[in-house]
Amino acid sequence: MSNPWLFLLAATTLIAIPGPNHLYIVTRSIADGRRAGVVSALGVECATLVHVALAAAGLSALIAASATAFSVLRYAGAAYLLYLAVRTLRSRDELSEVRVAPASLRRVFLDGLLVNLFKPKVVLFFLAFLPQFVDRAAGAVPLQIAVMGLTVGAIGLLSDTVYAVAAGSIGSWLRARPVFRRRQRYATGLIYLGLGAAAALATPSTRTR
């Protein structure tokens, strides 16, 4: 790897800036609590590991080169986010004083995994960003890409966890307010709708995380 310190600085800066993944995790953490936010972050970054493996194997280049493959991934991700929005908006909750039980942690993990897995922009991010720091003279290019990808995933998990914990603390305060409980599912559903629309309209130049 060339310029490892520059790579760490660039990766940390790009990942720490709030993006779609952070918005998703914050929404989940506020709605279902700190644990759900952290588990959601784990799901998101497990999907990142899949993207790292694809990049290291060279499959990401094939996906990026195919307009059909890119579109399939883009619309699959958008459809899943829209499904989450509909599921949230159709849930019955605040008509009584008893709050609906939060989603199981298994479901939370799976949602985070799928939301990030069907993001072709992540494929393009790895293709555009990681090769800039590959040292071809050192050989073992797939290994270098894998190491850098794992580093990005670790930084992402740390960043996601910070957002999840902070949002969970705010969420605990908000959930104690009846007004918030009545409006929570609408706000969450609308955020999912917005993320789904952004995914459907995504272009290679838009922000990945």
PyMOL commands that set and color helices and strands:
alter all, ss='L'
color gray80, all
select helices_A, chain A and resi 4-16+20-32+34-57+59-65+67-90+105-117+120-133+136-138+141-175+178-200
alter helices_A, ss='H'
color red, helices_A
deselect
rebuild
show_as cartoon
